Amino acid sequence: MKHLVRKEHHHRLKKRLALEIFGLAALTGIMIQQRALIIDALDTLRSGDLFYIIILLVLYWVITPLTPISYLLLADKKLSLNTTMLAQVAASGPGRIIPGGLGHLSISVMHLRKSGLRLDQAVVVTLANNVIGLSISALLVLGALVAHPTILQSLRSTITTQTVLYVLLGIFVSFGIVEWVVHVRGTRAAVRKIAQEWGKLFMHLIDNPGRLAPLMMIACVISVGHITMLMLAGVALGEYIAPVDAILALSFGVFLGGALPTPGGFGAVEAGMTSALVVLGYDPSAAISVALLQRFATYWQPLIPGVLSYLYLRERNLL
């Protein structure tokens, strides 16, 4: 019996190693394929104001620990802030490409499981953090749309038929995956446990506003931090971007990045932010440069630290 368990364990390790090698190879391939875009981003760095660029790059690392702090508040268990933060960095690096281990779990969920949470608890903690963040972002976008009541019509004119088809395909695939997970016999029990745990956590937060308030405050700081980064990218390149415009551009970029099937929204986020800025009246070349600089700070900057964090946690069996 022990021999069979050990054999199955080694089989899983080999399967995961294959996924990791494939993911890292894909990530390397994307960087090679998109080297022209990376070079353009580096050229943008050289042409910008170094002082504001440094602030932009540092700000990313200032707000990075906030998500792990949210996990600590949501999890009804003592977690290590250091390793949880490293897992967050790992998710920002190879986590964009590498399937999250067996069962295609995200890196955050994997680490929370290794830290002592049950699978349903780990999934719900990660999901709840995302829901709170999306809710705050939606409120900010709603406020921005009130300030720009004609922006939706303007943005619609920039969306191509191909983009709409990609978005519809993404929604269709996501719906199909959800339906499959819910109805497959092997996952029904897990889905039921996650739903029950979600209900418990929801009621716990409602009954304890003292815990919900800091979670919402952290989400606000993270959203404002990313908006500020986009504005700093503009200032570094001599282009002032109004806060309301930054909210709309960033939100539209994130929306396209989430809808189109690219690793970490690569290409789609940049296109979305650029299109939104152009619609809002900014110079197209300046809009492209600002989007590239902002994405350099949030996408390319954490790649190497992310790989190192991933390998460190993987070596210590924390992923």
C-alpha positions in Angstrom: 0.0 0.0 0.0 2.8 2.4 0.9 4.5 1.5 -2.3 1.4 2.5 -4.3 1.1 5.8 -2.4 4.7 6.6 -3.0 4.4 5.7 -6.7 1.3 7.9 -7.1 3.2 10.8 -5.3 6.1 10.5 -7.7 3.8 10.4 -10.6 2.1 13.7 -9.5 5.5 15.3 -9.0 6.6 14.4 -12.5 3.3 15.7 -13.9 3.7 19.0 -12.0 7.3 19.3 -13.1 6.2 18.8 -16.7 3.6 21.6 -16.3 6.2 23.9 -14.8 8.8 23.3 -17.5 6.1 23.9 -20.1 5.0 27.1 -18.4 8.5 28.5 -18.1 9.2 27.6 -21.7 6.0 29.4 -22.8 6.9 32.4 -20.7 10.3 32.6 -22.3 8.8 32.1 -25.7 6.4 35.0 -25.2 9.3 37.3 -24.1 11.3 36.3 -27.2 8.3 36.7 -29.5 7.4 40.1 -28.0 11.0 41.4 -27.7 10.1 44.4 -29.9 7.4 45.4 -27.5 9.8 45.0 -24.6 12.4 47.1 -26.4 9.8 49.8 -26.9 8.9 49.7 -23.2 12.6 50.0 -22.4 12.9 52.9 -24.8 10.0 54.5 -23.1 11.8 54.1 -19.8 14.9 55.9 -21.1 12.9 58.8 -22.5 11.0 59.4 -19.2 11.7 61.3 -16.1 13.8 58.9 -13.9 12.5 60.3 -10.6 8.9 59.5 -11.4 9.8 56.2 -13.0 11.5 55.1 -9.8 8.5 56.1 -7.8 6.3 54.2 -10.2 8.4 51.0 -9.9 8.7 51.2 -6.1 4.9 51.9 -5.7 4.2 48.4 -7.2 6.2 46.8 -4.4 4.6 49.0 -1.8 1.1 47.8 -2.6 2.1 44.2 -3.2 1.9 43.1 0.5 -1.6 44.4 0.8 -3.3 41.4 -0.8 -1.5 38.9 1.5 -2.7 41.0 4.4 -6.2 40.6 3.1 -5.7 36.8 3.1 -4.6 37.0 6.7 -7.8 38.9 7.6 -10.0 36.5 5.7 -8.5 33.2 6.8 -9.6 32.1 10.3 -6.1 30.7 10.8 -2.6 32.2 11.5 -0.6 32.5 8.3 2.9 33.6 7.6 2.9 37.1 6.0 6.3 36.6 4.5 5.6 33.4 2.7 2.1 34.6 1.7 3.7 37.7 0.2 6.2 35.5 -1.7 3.3 33.5 -3.1 1.7 36.7 -4.3 4.9 37.7 -6.0 5.1 34.2 -7.5 1.6 34.6 -8.8 2.7 37.8 -10.5 5.6 36.0 -12.2 5.3 32.4 -13.5 1.8 32.2 -12.1 0.5 33.9 -15.2 1.6 30.9 -17.3 2.2 27.9 -15.1 -1.0 25.9 -14.4 -1.4 26.0 -10.6 -0.3 22.5 -9.9 -2.6 19.5 -9.8 -6.2 20.4 -10.3 -5.2 23.7 -12.0 -5.4 25.6 -8.7 -4.0 29.1 -8.5 -0.7 29.7 -6.8 -2.5 31.6 -4.0 -4.9 28.7 -3.3 -2.0 26.2 -3.4 0.0 28.2 -0.9 -3.0 28.7 1.4 -3.5 24.9 1.3 0.1 24.3 2.2 -0.3 26.8 5.1 -3.0 24.7 6.7 -6.3 25.7 5.1 -8.6 23.2 3.6 -9.1 23.4 -0.1 -12.6 24.9 0.2 -11.3 27.5 2.7 -8.4 28.4 0.5 -10.6 28.8 -2.6 -13.1 30.9 -0.7 -10.5 33.2 0.9 -9.0 33.9 -2.6 -12.4 34.3 -4.1 -13.7 36.7 -1.4 -10.6 38.9 -1.7 -11.2 39.1 -5.5 -14.9 39.9 -5.0 -14.1 42.7 -2.5 -11.5 44.2 -4.9 -13.9 44.0 -7.9 -16.7 45.6 -5.9 -14.5 48.6 -4.9 -13.2 48.9 -8.5 -16.8 48.8 -9.8 -17.7 51.7 -7.5 -14.8 53.7 -8.7 -15.7 53.1 -12.3 -19.4 54.0 -11.6 -18.2 57.3 -10.1 -16.0 57.9 -13.2 -18.8 57.2 -15.6 -21.0 59.8 -13.8 -18.2 62.3 -14.4 -17.9 61.1 -18.1 -21.5 60.2 -19.1 -20.7 59.9 -22.8 -17.6 57.7 -22.4 -19.5 54.4 -22.9 -20.7 55.5 -26.3 -17.2 56.6 -27.2 -15.6 53.4 -26.1 -18.1 51.3 -28.0 -17.0 52.9 -31.2 -13.4 51.7 -30.6 -14.3 48.0 -30.0 -13.9 45.9 -33.2 -15.9 42.9 -34.2 -12.9 40.7 -33.5 -12.7 41.9 -30.0 -16.4 41.3 -29.4 -16.0 37.7 -30.7 -13.0 37.1 -28.4 -14.9 38.4 -25.4 -17.9 36.2 -26.3 -15.7 33.2 -26.7 -14.0 33.8 -23.4 -17.4 34.1 -21.7 -18.7 31.0 -23.4 -15.6 29.0 -22.4 -15.8 30.2 -18.8 -19.5 29.3 -18.6 -18.7 25.9 -20.0 -16.0 25.3 -17.5 -18.2 26.4 -14.6 -21.0 24.1 -15.8 -18.6 21.2 -16.2 -17.2 21.7 -12.7 -20.6 22.0 -11.1 -22.1 18.9 -12.7 -19.2 16.5 -12.9 -19.6 13.8 -10.3 -16.0 14.1 -9.0 -16.3 17.8 -8.3 -19.9 18.1 -6.9 -18.8 17.5 -3.3 -16.0 20.1 -3.6 -18.3 22.7 -5.1 -20.9 22.0 -2.3 -18.2 22.5 0.3 -17.0 25.7 -1.3 -20.5 27.1 -1.4 -21.1 26.2 2.3 -17.7 27.8 3.3 -18.6 30.9 1.2 -21.9 31.3 3.1 -20.1 31.0 6.4 -17.4 33.6 5.5 -20.1 35.9 4.1 -22.1 35.8 7.3 -19.0 36.1 9.4 -18.0 39.3 7.6 -21.5 40.7 7.9 -21.6 40.0 11.7 -18.1 41.4 12.1 -17.9 44.8 10.4 -14.6 45.4 12.3 -13.0 42.8 10.0 -14.8 43.8 6.8 -13.9 47.5 7.1 -10.1 47.0 6.9 -10.6 44.6 4.0 -12.5 47.2 2.1 -9.9 49.8 3.0 -7.1 47.6 1.7 -9.0 47.1 -1.6 -9.5 50.9 -1.9 -5.7 51.4 -1.3 -4.8 48.8 -3.9 -7.2 50.3 -6.5 -6.0 53.8 -5.8 -2.4 52.6 -6.0 -2.8 51.2 -9.5 -4.6 54.3 -10.6 -1.8 56.4 -9.2 0.7 54.2 -11.1 -1.0 55.0 -14.4 -0.9 58.7 -13.5 2.8 58.5 -12.6 3.5 56.8 -15.9 1.9 59.8 -17.6 3.8 62.3 -15.5 7.1 60.5 -16.2 6.4 61.0 -19.9 5.2 64.6 -19.6 1.5 63.7 -20.0 -0.9 64.6 -17.1 -3.7 62.0 -16.8 -6.7 63.1 -14.8 -7.7 60.6 -12.0 -11.1 60.0 -13.5 -9.5 59.2 -16.9 -7.0 56.9 -15.2 -9.8 55.0 -13.5 -11.6 54.4 -16.8 -8.5 53.6 -18.9 -7.2 51.1 -16.3 -10.6 49.5 -15.8 -11.1 49.1 -19.6 -7.7 47.6 -19.9 -8.2 45.1 -17.1 -11.6 44.2 -18.6 -10.1 43.4 -22.0 -7.2 41.6 -20.3 -9.6 39.4 -18.4 -11.8 38.7 -21.4 -9.2 37.9 -24.0 -7.3 34.6 -23.7 -3.8 35.9 -23.2 -1.4 35.2 -20.3 -2.0 37.8 -17.7 -3.9 39.9 -20.2 -0.7 40.4 -22.2 -1.3 42.8 -25.2 -5.0 43.1 -24.4 -4.5 45.3 -21.3 -2.2 47.6 -23.2 -4.6 47.8 -26.1 -7.5 48.5 -23.7 -5.7 51.3 -21.8 -4.4 52.9 -25.0 -7.9 52.8 -26.7 -9.5 54.3 -23.6 -6.9 57.1 -23.3 -7.3 58.0 -27.0 -11.0 58.1 -26.7 -10.6 60.4 -23.7 -8.7 62.8 -25.9 -5.0 61.9 -25.3 -2.5 61.8 -28.0 -2.3 58.3 -29.5 1.5 58.0 -29.3 1.5 59.4 -25.7 -1.2 56.9 -24.8 0.8 54.0 -26.1 3.9 55.1 -24.2 2.0 55.5 -21.0 0.4 52.1 -21.3 3.7 50.4 -22.0 5.4 52.1 -19.0 2.5 51.2 -16.7 2.6 47.6 -17.8 6.4 47.4 -17.6 5.9 48.2 -13.9 3.1 45.8 -13.3 3.8 43.0 -15.8 7.5 42.8 -16.7 9.1 44.1 -13.5 7.9 41.2 -11.2 8.7 38.4 -13.6 12.2 37.6 -12.3 11.4 38.1 -8.6 8.3 36.0 -9.3 10.3 33.1 -10.7 12.7 33.2 -7.8 9.8 33.3 -5.3 8.1 30.4 -7.0 11.3 28.3 -6.9 11.9 29.2 -3.2 8.4 28.2 -2.1 8.5 25.2 -4.3 11.8 24.0 -2.8 10.3 24.4 0.7 7.1 22.6 -0.2 5.0 25.7 0.3 3.5 25.5 -3.2 
